[in-house]
């Protein structure tokens, strides 16, 4: 009987066999996989074992070749076939991938989301490093927001990033265009409540005081330059966020009478060439971090953003 053999990597260490197999043959049912393991159609280091057996780095997992045929699944590729996936990669090492997200692109959800694109990139270039690990976004950006977005490439990277984003050791700086003239820096601390509009079928957030449902959002807004579009004054502002709430900058800017220009969901004046300008420009990481990330990563403003400001 022909078997296909896979070698466990560091991110597979101490994971159960059944959970690893589920990532290699995702289309098969769990009961079918258990049956295959019991029959010896799936072996570890050439020996029969149980579904609950723990796998360690270097273990050889052998799977009967016909199991892939019966499910229509393709085995993990051992060589790179990556050719033409549209990713603007700003930084990459063995733990973290940082991309420059384009305008009007979802992070998750649909078949053309960035997450799907990164998953394909990972499968075709890096998957041989691990059998069970799955890449995924480590934070969020709204569909119309551009800029730096991080994905995990290892379990170590995912854990470290999640811990440090939760404790605010990773700093995020945005650039945006707001209506009105922000004359000096302001620090906004508000409680935000999610609000779902049934008629419009989309979610926004508002400032509220419900202690059981609201979450504190803290943003520092810093004016960089000023301009005028038609009869509307605007400020090119930098936003340093201490928290990462849904629509944080959009909601707080609007509440403090500086809605993002074009952001009609939050009271901004409609503009014809984009919904709004908001760009995740800089990420600042702790010095001498264990992932060997640089202290600062930046992404340039999108071309239309620069043109609007007269920078290009």
C-alpha positions as CSV (number, residue, x, y, z in Angstrom):
1,X,0.0,0.0,0.0
2,X,1.3,3.4,-0.9
3,X,1.7,6.0,1.9
4,X,2.4,9.7,1.8
5,X,4.8,10.7,4.7
6,X,4.9,14.1,6.4
7,X,7.4,15.3,9.0
8,X,6.2,17.2,12.1
9,X,7.7,20.6,12.6
10,X,8.2,22.7,15.7
11,X,4.7,24.1,15.7
12,X,3.3,20.6,15.7
13,X,5.1,19.8,18.9
14,X,2.8,18.1,21.5
15,X,-0.3,18.4,19.4
16,X,-2.8,15.5,19.1
17,X,-2.6,13.3,16.0
18,X,-6.3,13.7,15.1
19,X,-6.0,17.5,15.2
20,X,-2.9,17.5,12.9
21,X,-4.6,15.1,10.5
22,X,-7.7,17.4,10.3
23,X,-5.4,20.1,8.8
24,X,-3.9,17.7,6.3
25,X,-7.1,16.1,5.1
26,X,-9.7,18.8,6.1
27,X,-12.5,17.5,3.9
28,X,-12.8,14.0,5.5
29,X,-15.2,13.5,8.4
30,X,-13.8,13.1,11.9
31,X,-15.3,9.6,12.3
32,X,-13.6,8.5,9.0
33,X,-10.2,9.7,10.3
34,X,-10.6,7.9,13.6
35,X,-11.4,4.7,11.7
36,X,-8.4,5.2,9.4
37,X,-6.1,5.6,12.5
38,X,-7.6,2.5,14.1
39,X,-7.0,0.4,11.0
40,X,-3.4,1.5,10.7
41,X,-4.0,3.6,7.5
42,X,-2.5,6.5,9.4
43,X,0.7,5.7,11.3
44,X,3.3,7.6,13.4
45,X,6.9,6.5,12.9
46,X,5.7,3.4,11.0
47,X,3.6,2.2,13.9
48,X,-0.1,2.1,14.6
49,X,-1.3,4.5,17.3
50,X,-4.4,6.2,18.7
51,X,-6.1,9.4,17.6
52,X,-5.2,11.0,21.0
53,X,-1.5,10.3,20.6
54,X,0.7,13.4,20.9
55,X,3.0,14.3,18.1
56,X,6.5,15.8,18.5
57,X,8.9,17.6,16.2
58,X,10.6,15.2,13.9
59,X,7.9,12.5,14.0
60,X,7.0,10.9,10.7
61,X,3.2,10.7,10.0
62,X,2.3,8.3,7.2
63,X,-1.1,8.4,5.5
64,X,-2.5,5.9,3.0
65,X,-2.5,7.6,-0.4
66,X,-6.0,6.5,-1.3
67,X,-7.4,8.6,1.6
68,X,-6.5,11.8,-0.3
69,X,-8.3,10.4,-3.4
70,X,-11.4,9.5,-1.5
71,X,-11.8,13.0,-0.1
72,X,-10.6,15.0,-3.0
73,X,-8.0,16.6,-0.8
74,X,-4.6,17.4,-2.0
75,X,-1.6,16.5,0.2
76,X,0.6,19.3,1.5
77,X,3.0,20.5,-1.1
78,X,6.7,19.8,-0.5
79,X,7.9,22.4,-2.9
80,X,6.9,25.9,-3.6
81,X,4.5,26.5,-6.5
82,X,3.7,30.1,-5.5
83,X,3.5,32.3,-8.6
84,X,1.2,35.3,-8.7
85,X,-0.6,36.0,-5.4
86,X,-1.2,39.8,-5.1
87,X,0.5,40.6,-1.7
88,X,2.3,43.8,-0.9
89,X,4.7,42.3,1.7
90,X,6.4,44.9,3.9
91,X,8.2,42.5,6.2
92,X,8.5,38.8,6.7
93,X,10.5,36.5,9.0
94,X,9.8,33.0,10.3
95,X,7.2,34.2,12.8
96,X,5.4,37.2,11.4
97,X,4.2,38.5,7.9
98,X,3.4,42.1,7.6
99,X,1.5,43.3,4.5
100,X,0.3,46.6,3.2
101,X,-3.5,46.2,3.0
102,X,-5.1,47.9,-0.1
103,X,-8.2,50.0,0.0
104,X,-11.6,48.2,-0.2
105,X,-10.2,44.7,0.7
106,X,-11.7,42.6,3.5
107,X,-9.4,41.0,6.0
108,X,-11.7,38.0,6.5
109,X,-14.9,36.6,5.3
110,X,-15.2,36.4,1.5
111,X,-13.2,34.2,-0.9
112,X,-11.0,37.1,-2.0
113,X,-10.2,38.3,1.5
114,X,-6.6,39.0,2.5
115,X,-6.7,36.1,4.9
116,X,-7.5,33.7,2.0
117,X,-4.7,35.1,-0.1
118,X,-2.2,34.8,2.8
119,X,-3.4,31.3,3.6
120,X,-2.6,30.3,-0.1
121,X,0.7,32.1,0.1
122,X,1.6,30.2,3.3
123,X,0.4,26.8,1.9
124,X,2.5,27.2,-1.2
125,X,5.7,28.6,0.3
126,X,6.0,27.7,4.0
127,X,3.7,24.9,4.8
128,X,6.4,22.3,4.9
129,X,7.6,23.9,8.2
130,X,4.5,22.7,10.0
131,X,1.6,20.3,9.5
132,X,-0.9,21.7,11.9
133,X,-0.3,25.4,12.1
134,X,-2.6,27.7,10.3
135,X,-1.8,31.3,9.5
136,X,-4.3,34.1,10.3
137,X,-4.6,37.8,10.9
138,X,-3.4,39.0,14.3
139,X,-5.5,42.2,14.4
140,X,-8.1,43.9,12.2
141,X,-8.5,46.7,9.7
142,X,-11.8,48.0,8.3
143,X,-12.4,47.2,4.6
144,X,-11.8,50.8,3.6
145,X,-8.8,51.3,5.8
146,X,-5.3,50.8,4.2
147,X,-2.0,50.0,5.7
148,X,0.0,47.6,7.9
149,X,-1.7,44.3,8.8
150,X,0.1,41.4,10.6
151,X,-0.3,37.6,10.1
152,X,1.2,34.8,12.1
153,X,3.6,32.4,10.5
154,X,4.4,30.4,13.6
155,X,2.7,29.5,16.9
156,X,5.4,31.3,18.8
157,X,4.7,34.4,16.7
158,X,1.0,34.2,17.2
159,X,1.2,33.9,20.9
160,X,3.8,36.6,21.4
161,X,2.0,39.1,19.2
162,X,-1.4,38.4,20.8
163,X,0.0,38.8,24.3
164,X,1.8,42.1,23.5
165,X,-1.0,43.6,21.6
166,X,-3.3,42.9,24.6
167,X,-0.9,44.6,27.0
168,X,-0.3,47.5,24.6
169,X,3.4,46.8,24.2
170,X,2.9,47.0,20.4
171,X,2.0,50.6,19.4
172,X,-0.1,51.5,16.3
173,X,0.0,54.8,14.6
174,X,-2.5,55.8,11.9
175,X,-2.7,58.7,9.4
176,X,-6.1,60.1,8.4
177,X,-7.9,63.2,7.0
178,X,-10.6,64.7,9.3
179,X,-13.0,67.5,8.7
180,X,-12.4,70.7,10.5
181,X,-9.2,72.3,11.8
182,X,-7.7,70.5,14.7
183,X,-5.5,73.2,16.2
184,X,-3.6,71.2,18.8
185,X,-3.1,67.6,19.9
186,X,-6.0,66.1,21.8
187,X,-6.3,62.9,23.9
188,X,-9.7,61.2,23.6
189,X,-10.9,58.7,26.1
190,X,-14.4,57.4,25.5
191,X,-16.7,54.4,26.1
192,X,-17.7,52.8,22.8
193,X,-20.9,50.8,22.2
194,X,-21.5,48.6,19.2
195,X,-24.7,49.6,17.3
196,X,-26.3,47.5,14.5
197,X,-28.5,49.3,12.0
198,X,-31.1,46.8,10.8
199,X,-32.3,49.1,8.0
200,X,-28.9,49.8,6.6
201,X,-27.5,46.3,7.5
202,X,-24.2,47.4,8.8
203,X,-22.5,47.9,12.2
204,X,-21.3,51.1,13.7
205,X,-20.2,52.1,17.2
206,X,-21.2,55.1,19.3
207,X,-20.0,56.7,22.5
208,X,-22.0,55.3,25.4
209,X,-21.9,54.8,29.1
210,X,-23.4,51.3,29.5
211,X,-20.9,49.8,31.9
212,X,-21.9,46.2,31.0
213,X,-21.5,46.7,27.2
214,X,-19.2,49.6,26.5
215,X,-15.4,49.4,26.1
216,X,-12.9,52.2,26.7
217,X,-11.2,53.6,23.7
218,X,-8.1,55.9,24.0
219,X,-6.8,57.9,21.0
220,X,-4.3,60.7,20.7
221,X,-5.0,62.9,17.7
222,X,-2.1,65.1,16.4
223,X,-2.5,67.7,13.6
224,X,0.1,67.5,10.9
225,X,-1.1,69.9,8.2
226,X,-4.2,71.7,7.0
227,X,-6.1,72.1,3.7
228,X,-9.4,72.8,2.1
229,X,-11.5,70.6,-0.2
230,X,-14.1,72.8,-2.0
231,X,-15.6,74.7,1.0
232,X,-14.6,72.2,3.7
233,X,-11.5,72.7,5.9
234,X,-9.7,69.5,6.7
235,X,-6.7,68.4,8.9
236,X,-4.2,65.7,8.0
237,X,-3.9,64.1,11.4
238,X,-1.8,61.4,13.1
239,X,-3.6,59.0,15.4
240,X,-1.8,57.1,18.2
241,X,-4.2,54.5,19.6
242,X,-3.7,52.9,23.0
243,X,-6.6,50.5,22.5
244,X,-7.9,48.6,19.4
245,X,-11.7,48.9,19.4
246,X,-13.9,48.4,16.4
247,X,-14.1,51.7,14.3
248,X,-12.3,53.4,17.2
249,X,-10.7,56.3,15.2
250,X,-13.8,56.8,13.1
251,X,-16.2,56.9,16.0
252,X,-14.1,59.0,18.3
253,X,-13.2,61.5,15.6
254,X,-16.9,62.0,14.8
255,X,-17.9,62.3,18.5
256,X,-15.3,65.0,19.0
257,X,-16.6,66.9,15.9
258,X,-13.8,65.8,13.6
259,X,-15.4,63.0,11.4
260,X,-13.2,61.5,8.8
261,X,-13.7,63.3,5.5
262,X,-15.9,61.1,3.4
263,X,-17.0,58.8,6.2
264,X,-20.8,59.3,5.8
265,X,-21.5,56.5,8.3
266,X,-20.1,58.8,11.0
267,X,-21.3,62.1,9.7
268,X,-18.5,62.9,7.3
269,X,-19.1,64.9,4.1
270,X,-19.3,62.6,1.1
271,X,-16.4,62.9,-1.4
272,X,-16.5,61.3,-4.9
273,X,-13.1,59.6,-5.1
274,X,-12.9,57.5,-1.9
275,X,-15.0,56.6,1.1
276,X,-12.5,58.1,3.6
277,X,-8.7,58.3,4.1
278,X,-7.4,56.2,7.0
279,X,-4.1,54.5,6.8
280,X,-2.3,52.2,9.4
281,X,1.1,53.8,8.9
282,X,3.4,52.6,11.6
283,X,3.9,49.6,14.0
284,X,6.3,50.0,16.9
285,X,7.5,46.8,18.6
286,X,9.4,46.4,21.9
287,X,13.2,46.6,21.6
288,X,15.1,43.3,21.5
289,X,11.9,41.3,21.2
290,X,12.1,37.5,20.9
291,X,10.7,37.4,17.3
292,X,13.6,39.6,16.0
293,X,11.1,42.2,14.7
294,X,12.4,45.6,13.9
295,X,11.5,48.4,16.3
296,X,9.5,50.2,13.7
297,X,7.8,49.2,10.5
298,X,6.1,51.7,8.2
299,X,4.0,51.7,5.1
300,X,3.8,54.8,2.8
301,X,0.5,56.6,2.3
302,X,-1.5,55.3,-0.7
303,X,-1.0,57.2,-3.9
304,X,-4.5,58.7,-3.9
305,X,-4.0,59.8,-0.3
306,X,-0.8,61.6,-1.2
307,X,-2.4,63.2,-4.3
308,X,-5.2,64.6,-2.2
309,X,-2.7,66.2,0.2
310,X,-0.7,67.5,-2.8
311,X,2.3,65.4,-1.9
312,X,2.5,63.7,-5.3
